[in-house]
Amino acid sequence: MNYPLTFRFKFFALAPQIYVTDAHGGTVCYVKQKLFRFREKVEVFADETMRTLLATIEADRIIDWSARYTFKSPDGQVIGAVGRRGMRSLWKAHYDVFAPGSQTPAFVIQEANPWTKMLDGLVGQLPVVGMFTGFMLHPSYVASRGEGGAPVVTLTKQSAFFEGRFGLTQESPADDGEQLALLLSFLMMNLLERSRG
């Protein structure tokens, strides 16, 4: 992948959508989340024409704080999973990324500074002032190899007006499978965390 990648959300879209582009502006993938599903299922496409399916992300249970989301290739092969770490994620976002068939996390995604996200959420609710939080407060999330390990990629909110924009930068090497699992993890995390900054 050509880092940095850019994630863009339209604030005024009825169904959540994410456009992911690489450093050269080329499309990496497109996500349009379907509304009103009891069990979460997100489809990731090659572009917004939605002709080529790249992967699906499926919850293992109906609406649960600690659900695990499994990534599958178009032919149904499991390529990884991500799970929110329940009560631990109330204050500081915390997600575990798993390799296929593993119960031990290969990567841990943690919020760098929970105060930034909390201020972003609070100030964002204020009339007029809230429109400018995207220029002032920038929460970031770091994926590392295990708890306290070396950072691999970092997702940081960027300045934007009328849309959500995040940049994904590579901090250390990862193979193609790991990069795909991390990309899908950050896509799902963004969909789950979007209301909190």
N, C-alpha and C positions, 0 to 999 in steps of 0.2 A: 504494500500500500504506500502511496505517496503522501506522507505526513507533511504538514498537519492536515487533518480532516476537519471539515466544518459541518456541524449539525444545525439546521435551520427549522424553526417551528413557526407556523402562522398562528398568531393569537386569535384571529377572528374566524378560523375554520371550524365548522360544526364538528367534524370528526378529527381527532388529533392526527397530524401528518408530520413526518420528519423527512427532510431532504438532506442527504449526506453527499458532500463533494470533497474531492482531494485537493492537494496543493495547487494543481493546474486548472481547477475549476471543473474537472470531469466528474460525472455522476458516479458515485460508488454504490448507492442504493437509495431506495425510497420506501417509506413505511406509511401506511394509512391504517389506523386502528379502527376496527369496526365497533360501533356502539351497541349497547344493550346485550352483552353476552354474559351469561352466568359464569362460564368458565372462560378465562382470558385466552385468546388465541390471536396472535399478531402475525401478519404475513409481511415478509421483506422481499421487495422486488428489485430488479436491476435498474429500473427507472420508473417515472410516473405514468408511463403507458400501461404498466402492470401486466405486461405480456409474459415476462420471464420471472418466475418465482426463484429466489435465491435460498430462502430458508423460512421456516415457521418457528414461532416461539409460543409454546403452549404451557399453561399453568397445570400443576398436578392436582389442584383442588378448586372448588368453587370459593370465590372471594374469601381470602384469608391473609392476614398480616404476614405470615411466614411462608407463603406459597413458594414453591420452587418452579422455575420456568425452564423447560427443556427446549433446546435448539435442535431442529431436525432439518436435514437436507431435503430437497424436493422429492427424493425417493424414499423418505421416511427414516433414513439413518440418523441416529443420535450423534450430534457433533459437540455436545456440551450442555451446560445448564448454569443458571444463576439463581440464587436464593437470598431474600432479604433476611437479615438476622433479627427477626422479631422485635422484642422490646428494646433491644440495643439500638435499633434504628429510629426510635422515637426522637432522641435528641440529636444524634449524629448518624447520618446515613451510613449503613454498613451492609455490604453485599459480599457473598462468597461465590466464586466462579469455579465450576467443577469440570474436569475432563470427563469424556464419556465413560460411564460405569464406575466412576470414583465417588467415594463418600468423603474424601479429604479434599478441601479446597486447594486448587492449583494457584488461584489468585484471590486477593482480598481487595475490595474497593471500599475506600473510606473517604468521608468528607474531610477536607483539609482543615476547615475552620467553621464549626457549626454556627458561631455568632454571625458570620457574614450572611449565611442563608436565612437566619432568623430575622436579621435587620432587613434583608431584601424582602422577605414576606410581609413584615409589618409596615414598612414604608411604602411598599407596593400597593397597599390598601388605601392610602391617603389620596383624596382627590387632587388632581393636577400634579402634585409632587410625585405620586406613584408612577406617573408616566415616564419619569426620568430615572427610576431606580436601575434600569438596564445600563445606564451610563456610569453609575456610581459604585454599585456593589456587584462583585463577581465571585460567587461561590465556585469552589473547585473540588474535584474528586480524583483521588489517586488510586490506581490499581498497582498493587505490589505483589511480589511472589511470596505468598504466605504472610502471616501476621508479622509486621515489622520488617519485612524483606525489602529488597531493592525495588524502587519504583520502575514500572515498565511503561505505562502510559498515564497521562493526566488529562482530564476533561475540565475545561475552565469556561465559565460563562463570559461572553464578550459583549461589548457595547453594541446595542441595536435598538432601533425604534420600530414599534409595531410588529415585532417578531422576537422570538427567543433565538439566540445564537450562541453556540458553544464551539470551542476549538479543542480537538483531540490531538495531543502531541506525544511523540514517542520519546521515552526517557532512556530505555535500554532495549537491546535486541529481544525479539520474540519470533518464533517460527510462524508460518502461515496459518496453521490451525489455531495457535494461541491468539494470533491477531484477530482472526475471525470470531473466536469465542469472546474476546474482550469487546470487539465492536458490537456484537449482538447483546452482550451484557449491558453496555452503556446505552444502547437503544432502549432496552427494556427499563433500565433504571430511570432514564429520562422520562419515559411515559408514566412511571410510577411516582416520580418526584416532581413532575412539572408544576403541580399546584403549590409546592413548597419552595419554589425558586429554581 
